[in-house]
C-alpha cells in the first residue's frame, strides 16, 4: 500500500513540476495554448511510460 502511495505521490509531483515548467516556458516564448497542452501531454505520457516500463 505504501508503494502505491509513493508512486501516486511521485506522479502528482511530476505533474505539478511539468505544469510549472511549461508555464515558465510559455511566458518566455508566448506559445499557443493548444501547442502548450499538446507538448506537455506528450511529455507526461513519455514520463508515465518510462515509469511503468
TATA-V563369 format. One record per residue. N is the residue number from 0. PHI is phi in degrees with one decimal (* if undefined). OMEGA is omega in degrees with one decimal (none if undefined). D_FIRST is the distance of its C-alpha to the first C-alpha in Angstrom with 1 decimal. Layout:
n->N phi->PHI omega->OMEGA d_first->D_FIRST
n->N phi->PHI omega->OMEGA d_first->D_FIRST
This chain:
n->0 phi->* omega->179.2 d_first->0.0
n->1 phi->-61.9 omega->-179.7 d_first->3.8
n->2 phi->-60.2 omega->-178.7 d_first->5.4
n->3 phi->-62.8 omega->179.2 d_first->5.3
n->4 phi->-60.3 omega->178.4 d_first->6.4
n->5 phi->-61.0 omega->-178.5 d_first->8.8
n->6 phi->-62.1 omega->180.0 d_first->10.0
n->7 phi->-63.0 omega->178.8 d_first->10.9
n->8 phi->-59.9 omega->178.1 d_first->12.3
n->9 phi->-62.2 omega->-180.0 d_first->14.3
n->10 phi->-64.2 omega->178.9 d_first->15.7
n->11 phi->-60.9 omega->178.9 d_first->16.7
n->12 phi->-61.4 omega->179.1 d_first->18.4
n->13 phi->-61.3 omega->-179.0 d_first->20.1
n->14 phi->-60.0 omega->-178.1 d_first->21.3
n->15 phi->-67.0 omega->177.2 d_first->22.9
n->16 phi->-64.5 omega->-178.8 d_first->24.5
n->17 phi->-63.6 omega->-178.8 d_first->25.9
n->18 phi->-65.7 omega->176.8 d_first->27.4
n->19 phi->-64.0 omega->179.3 d_first->28.9
n->20 phi->-58.6 omega->-177.8 d_first->30.3
n->21 phi->-71.0 omega->173.6 d_first->31.8
n->22 phi->-62.4 omega->178.9 d_first->33.3
n->23 phi->-63.2 omega->-179.3 d_first->35.0
n->24 phi->-64.3 omega->-177.5 d_first->36.3
n->25 phi->-67.4 omega->175.0 d_first->37.5
n->26 phi->-67.0 omega->-179.2 d_first->39.3
n->27 phi->-70.7 omega->-171.8 d_first->41.0
n->28 phi->-106.2 omega->-178.7 d_first->42.0
n->29 phi->52.3 omega->179.0 d_first->42.1
n->30 phi->-66.7 omega->170.7 d_first->40.4
n->31 phi->-62.9 omega->-175.5 d_first->40.6
n->32 phi->-63.6 omega->-178.9 d_first->37.6
n->33 phi->-64.2 omega->177.6 d_first->37.1
n->34 phi->-63.7 omega->178.9 d_first->37.2
n->35 phi->-59.6 omega->-179.3 d_first->34.7
n->36 phi->-64.0 omega->-179.8 d_first->32.2
n->37 phi->-60.3 omega->-177.5 d_first->32.9
n->38 phi->-63.3 omega->-178.0 d_first->32.5
n->39 phi->-68.2 omega->178.9 d_first->29.2
n->40 phi->-67.3 omega->177.0 d_first->27.7
n->41 phi->-62.6 omega->-179.4 d_first->28.8
n->42 phi->-62.4 omega->-179.6 d_first->27.4
n->43 phi->-65.1 omega->177.5 d_first->24.0
n->44 phi->-59.9 omega->179.6 d_first->24.0
n->45 phi->-62.9 omega->-179.2 d_first->25.1
n->46 phi->-68.2 omega->179.2 d_first->22.3
n->47 phi->-64.6 omega->175.7 d_first->19.6
n->48 phi->-58.4 omega->179.2 d_first->21.4
n->49 phi->-63.0 omega->179.7 d_first->21.4
n->50 phi->-72.0 omega->-174.9 d_first->17.6
n->51 phi->-83.5 omega->-176.9 d_first->17.1
n->52 phi->-68.1 omega->none d_first->19.9
